[in-house]
Amino acid sequence: MIIGIITRNPNSWASSNLIKSFEALGHRVMPFKFSDIVAYAGEKLKLIVQGVDILETLSAVVVRPFGRVSLDQAIFRIDLLYAIQDHGVPVFNRPEAIERCVDKFRALITLLSAGIPVPKTIVTERSSLAMKSLDLLGKTPYVVMKPMFGSRGHGSTRIRLRDRDVIWEVVRSLTFTRHTAYLQEFIPHGGVDIRAFVLGDRVLASMYRYAPTGEWKTNVARGGSPKRIDRLDPAAEEIAIRAAKTLQCDIAGVDIAYAEGKYYVFEVNSQPGWRGLQSVYPDIDIAMEIAKYVVEKVKK
């Protein structure tokens, strides 16, 4: 097989490990960027990379994170993934999963409709309505403001609910620049949450993520400390798998917190990194497990 890996940098930690794993299984790997693709629609569709039509060449495509993109680029890249999938080349994760997960509100309401607990959230384009609706968030001491698109905690801000003037200034700045106001209750997780790495129908590995002292964000990429979970609570395991399936992810990083007697899903990442997780799981080669999963799915 020839496996395509869409990545900004084939030498990055995750991409290079994936490439090595596929090659160790006896398969060729073709890494390329979205920006390397020329889409040609004439007598038929061709997606050309370095003179090769990948629709005719590749057996599967694995997508690594988009990174920072414009709306035009995001739409075009999703369109490309749909085109690849529609021409019979399996995509991991499939475009509908990436499309849902990259949009926080779409992911949120999809999880909610499946009965999966999520933080109370209000979203609006008008700053006045955002301020009038704050009481819908309940007795939370803080409001967490997030960008509609983004990951790894970038752009997320926590503000005390009582500091209405500060909230107003932030919300007003967002809506003035044609952004939505996305406000969420703060779940008091005590500075620790769970990242569950879902692969297919199972949680391959999971870890606690501890926020740095005095901080609230637990993301390992932002300084959080990982700690291996040898036996994940079956309730957390079940909710992680259900969240990934609800959003149609074959591969997912599901972020979960426990508070007030139940688990909440904060986010489902359809293009997860696993360097932090790998650091506490020396006995599992996560990249190899992903490669084996992709190969088996393609064979079926």
C-alpha positions in Angstrom: 0.0 0.0 0.0 0.9 3.6 -0.4 -0.3 5.7 2.6 -0.7 9.4 2.3 0.0 11.5 5.3 -1.1 15.1 5.1 1.2 17.0 7.4 2.7 20.5 7.7 6.0 18.9 8.7 6.9 15.2 8.0 9.8 15.6 10.4 7.6 16.6 13.3 7.4 14.1 16.2 4.0 12.6 15.5 4.3 12.6 11.7 7.8 11.1 11.7 6.7 8.3 14.1 3.7 7.5 11.9 5.8 7.4 8.8 8.3 5.0 10.5 5.5 2.8 11.7 3.8 2.4 8.3 7.2 1.7 6.7 8.0 -0.9 9.4 4.7 -2.7 8.4 6.0 -2.8 4.8 4.1 0.1 3.3 5.2 3.1 1.3 4.4 6.6 2.7 3.8 9.8 0.8 3.8 12.8 3.1 2.5 16.1 1.7 0.9 19.4 2.7 -2.6 20.5 1.8 -0.9 23.4 0.0 0.9 20.9 -2.3 -2.4 19.8 -3.8 -3.7 21.1 -7.1 -7.3 20.2 -7.7 -8.2 19.8 -11.4 -11.8 19.4 -12.5 -12.0 18.7 -16.3 -13.1 15.4 -17.9 -12.7 14.0 -14.4 -11.4 15.1 -11.0 -7.7 14.9 -10.3 -5.9 15.8 -7.2 -2.3 16.3 -8.2 0.7 16.3 -5.8 4.1 16.5 -7.3 2.8 15.3 -10.7 0.9 12.3 -9.2 -2.8 11.9 -9.0 -3.3 10.8 -5.4 -6.9 9.6 -6.2 -5.3 6.9 -8.4 -2.2 6.3 -6.2 -3.0 6.2 -2.5 -4.6 3.4 -0.5 -5.5 5.6 2.4 -4.9 9.1 3.8 -4.1 10.1 7.4 -4.7 13.7 8.3 -2.6 15.6 10.8 -3.7 19.0 12.3 -4.7 21.8 9.9 -2.9 24.5 12.0 -3.9 28.1 11.5 -6.0 28.6 8.4 -8.4 31.1 6.9 -12.1 30.2 6.4 -11.4 29.7 2.6 -8.6 27.3 3.3 -10.6 25.4 6.0 -13.5 24.9 3.6 -11.3 23.9 0.7 -9.4 21.4 2.8 -12.5 19.7 4.0 -13.8 19.7 0.4 -10.5 17.9 -0.6 -11.0 15.3 2.1 -14.5 14.7 1.0 -13.3 14.3 -2.6 -10.7 11.8 -1.6 -13.2 9.8 0.4 -15.8 10.0 -2.3 -13.3 8.4 -4.7 -13.0 5.4 -2.5 -9.8 6.3 -0.6 -10.3 5.9 3.2 -9.5 9.0 5.2 -8.5 9.0 8.9 -10.3 10.8 10.4 -13.1 11.0 7.8 -13.9 14.6 6.8 -17.3 14.6 8.5 -15.5 13.9 11.8 -12.9 16.6 11.3 -15.6 19.0 10.2 -17.6 18.4 13.3 -14.7 18.5 15.8 -12.9 21.5 14.5 -16.1 23.5 15.1 -16.6 23.7 18.9 -20.3 24.6 18.7 -21.2 21.8 16.2 -19.3 19.3 18.3 -21.0 20.5 21.5 -24.6 20.3 20.2 -23.8 16.9 18.6 -22.6 15.5 21.9 -25.5 17.1 23.7 -28.0 15.5 21.4 -26.5 12.1 22.1 -27.0 12.7 25.9 -23.3 13.2 26.6 -22.8 15.8 29.4 -21.1 19.0 28.3 -20.5 22.3 30.1 -23.3 24.9 29.9 -22.6 27.2 27.0 -24.0 30.3 25.4 -23.1 31.4 21.9 -24.2 34.6 20.2 -23.1 37.2 17.7 -24.4 40.2 19.8 -22.5 41.4 22.8 -25.7 42.8 24.5 -27.4 39.4 24.2 -24.3 37.6 25.6 -24.3 39.8 28.7 -28.1 39.4 29.2 -27.7 35.6 29.0 -24.9 35.1 31.5 -27.3 33.9 34.2 -28.0 30.8 32.0 -24.6 29.6 33.0 -25.7 29.1 36.6 -23.7 29.7 39.7 -20.3 29.1 38.1 -17.7 31.4 39.7 -15.9 31.9 36.3 -16.8 32.2 32.7 -14.5 30.5 30.2 -14.4 32.3 26.8 -13.2 30.3 23.8 -12.6 30.8 20.1 -15.1 28.9 18.0 -12.2 27.2 16.2 -9.0 26.2 17.9 -7.3 23.6 20.1 -4.6 23.1 22.8 -6.2 25.8 24.9 -5.1 28.6 22.6 -7.2 31.7 23.0 -9.2 30.4 25.9 -9.6 32.9 28.8 -11.1 32.5 32.2 -12.8 35.5 33.8 -14.7 35.9 37.1 -18.4 36.0 36.5 -18.6 39.0 38.9 -16.2 41.0 36.7 -19.0 41.9 34.3 -17.1 45.0 33.0 -14.2 42.8 31.9 -16.5 40.2 30.3 -18.2 43.1 28.5 -14.9 44.5 27.1 -13.8 41.1 25.8 -17.2 40.2 24.3 -17.6 43.6 22.7 -14.1 43.3 21.1 -15.0 39.9 19.7 -18.4 40.8 18.3 -17.0 44.2 16.9 -14.5 42.2 14.9 -17.3 39.9 13.5 -16.4 37.0 15.9 -19.0 35.0 17.9 -19.1 35.2 21.7 -18.6 31.6 23.0 -19.0 31.6 26.8 -19.0 28.5 28.9 -19.4 27.7 32.6 -16.2 26.8 34.4 -16.3 23.1 35.6 -14.4 23.0 38.9 -12.1 20.1 38.1 -9.4 20.9 40.7 -6.7 21.5 38.1 -6.8 18.0 36.7 -8.7 16.3 33.8 -8.4 13.2 31.7 -7.2 12.7 28.1 -8.5 9.4 26.7 -7.0 8.3 23.4 -9.7 6.4 21.5 -8.7 4.1 18.6 -11.7 2.4 17.0 -13.8 0.8 19.6 -11.4 1.1 22.5 -9.5 3.5 24.7 -5.9 2.7 23.8 -4.4 4.7 26.6 -5.4 7.5 29.0 -3.7 9.9 31.3 -4.5 12.5 33.9 -3.3 16.0 33.0 -2.3 18.3 35.9 -2.3 22.0 35.4 0.8 23.9 36.5 0.6 25.4 40.0 -1.7 28.4 40.0 -3.0 27.7 36.5 -6.3 26.1 35.3 -5.4 24.9 31.8 -4.2 21.3 31.8 -3.0 20.9 28.2 0.4 19.2 28.1 1.4 21.5 25.2 0.8 24.4 27.6 2.8 23.0 30.5 0.4 20.5 32.0 1.9 17.4 33.6 0.8 13.9 32.3 0.3 10.9 34.7 -0.6 7.5 33.4 -3.9 5.9 34.2 -3.5 2.1 34.5 -7.3 1.5 35.0 -9.6 4.1 33.6 -12.9 4.3 35.4 -15.4 2.3 33.2 -17.8 5.2 33.2 -15.1 7.5 31.8 -14.1 4.9 29.3 -17.6 4.4 28.1 -18.2 8.2 27.7 -14.9 8.6 25.8 -15.8 5.9 23.3 -19.3 7.1 22.9 -18.2 10.7 22.3 -15.7 9.6 19.6 -18.4 7.5 17.9 -20.9 10.2 18.1 -18.6 12.5 16.2 -17.6 9.6 13.9 -13.9 9.6 14.9 -11.8 6.5 14.3 -8.9 8.3 16.2 -9.7 10.8 18.9 -8.3 12.5 21.9 -11.3 13.0 24.3 -10.9 15.5 27.1 -13.0 14.7 30.2 -13.3 16.2 33.6 -15.0 14.9 36.8 -17.0 17.3 38.9 -20.1 17.4 41.0 -20.5 13.6 40.7 -20.3 13.1 37.0 -18.1 13.3 33.9 -18.2 16.1 31.4 -16.7 16.0 27.9 -14.8 19.3 27.2 -13.6 18.5 23.7 -13.0 15.8 21.2 -9.9 16.3 19.1 -10.1 14.6 15.7 -6.4 15.1 15.0 -4.8 14.5 18.4 -1.2 14.6 19.3 0.1 11.9 21.6 3.6 12.9 22.6 2.6 13.5 26.2 0.6 10.3 26.4 3.5 8.3 24.8 5.8 9.7 27.6 3.8 7.8 30.2 3.2 4.7 28.1 6.7 3.3 27.2 5.1 -0.1 26.8 2.7 0.9 24.0 3.9 2.2 20.6 0.9 4.5 19.9 2.0 5.4 16.3 2.3 1.7 15.5 -1.1 1.0 16.9 -2.6 3.7 14.7 -0.7 2.4 11.7 -2.0 -1.2 12.3 -5.5 0.1 12.7 -5.4 2.0 9.5 -4.0 -0.9 7.5 -6.6 -3.3 8.9 -9.4 -0.9 8.1 -8.2 -0.5 4.5 -7.9 -4.3 4.1 -11.5 -4.8 5.2 
